[in-house]
Amino acid sequence: VKKSPYKILLKRDGTAPNYVINGLITTSTAWIEGGKTRYDLLGNAMQTAGIDSGMTKTTSIASGYSGQWTETSANFNNITSTGQLAFRVGFNSALYSVYLRRDGTLPMTGDLNLDGHNINNIANINATGNITTTSDLQARNIKATGKVDADGDISSGRYLIAKSKDEDASIKIGGDGTGNHNFMFESQKRTSVVFFPSVNSALLTYKFRGNINILSPSGDSVGVKLNGTTGNITASGNIEAAQNVKGATLESTGRATVGEFVQLNGQAEVGKVCQSNGLQGRTAKGKILSCVNGVWTGSVQINNSQCKWFSPANAFSYFGEYSGQLHEKPIICPAGYIMTGSKMWGWAEDVDDEHVDIYCCPLS
């Protein structure tokens, strides 16, 4: 057999324009020794040659290794007798799969090593495993159905958006129980955190388990402004400020305590109408006024430590002997005093000595 000549026959198969080439190689003579066809030696040769090898057991059919393929003399006229060694080549051969087919009909059976070269003009990359690179991964959009884990920074030239169809969407920082976790804005221009819900009933909630410190880059405390707030700011604990707390109305359901003075800027006039009993105001000169029964009323106190008795100037005057004459001995408290008591004074024998003394106390 080794010395036998052989024939190579190629033919075109398939349909235009995607033609393929198939071929069959056969020995020109059969392997016959002592008048017998040596199928045993042909089989041994096929084991060495592999799956594309075969032999002829009839004058018209070549059978492949373990019966995996057959060819007929109608397709290849180099099948002429029994005992020929055959070998299939071309598109239908098993060895053809060692080549990377352009039409994608055969999958890879091993790794594809491009030795540092590029793959250009790819449509989609569909993978069931990982995509690993030691350099940058560049794409217009990156969509993940699971988590995106990064050991370094995540940089965005525009928005960082979190949304979910089935549950609440969250942007979480930390969670590993170690180190400090910061949410920072480092823009040199004005930076805003804006909440634009699609419905008016949406709720924006900030939950903090510890303290909230708002500092400038130098470490100084800075202000927080809530512009256009139409709802309530509710706290179950204390709201503490080292400076001013301003509002249109300051309402306390309990006791209000001040560590210094209370500055009343609302001015009113004594005797004028007021809207709500209990209101406190002041005059232009600073005297305290109270709304009592719908009227602004001044508030005074009696200085009991400086009270004293006052008598009429004519307390002991004699008015004459004629009866039926009216005589008056008037007495009033000095300015800034108020009468808190009085007493009748007189001798038992003399009528003209009788008069009334009054007890007057200064107002503070």
Secondary structure as UniProt FT lines:
FT   TURN            2..3
FT   STRAND          6..15
FT   TURN            16..17
FT   STRAND          18..27
FT   STRAND          32..33
FT   TURN            34..35
FT   STRAND          36..37
FT   HELIX           39..49
FT   TURN            51..52
FT   STRAND          53..56
FT   STRAND          61..64
FT   HELIX           65..67
FT   STRAND          70..72
FT   TURN            73..75
FT   TURN            77..78
FT   TURN            82..83
FT   STRAND          85..90
FT   TURN            91..92
FT   HELIX           94..98
FT   TURN            102..103
FT   TURN            115..116
FT   TURN            200..201
FT   TURN            217..218
FT   TURN            227..228
FT   TURN            270..271
FT   TURN            277..278
FT   STRAND          280..282
FT   TURN            284..285
FT   STRAND          288..292
FT   TURN            293..294
FT   STRAND          295..298
FT   HELIX           304..306
FT   STRAND          308..310
FT   TURN            313..316
FT   TURN            323..324
FT   TURN            335..336
FT   STRAND          337..345
FT   TURN            352..353
FT   STRAND          355..363
//
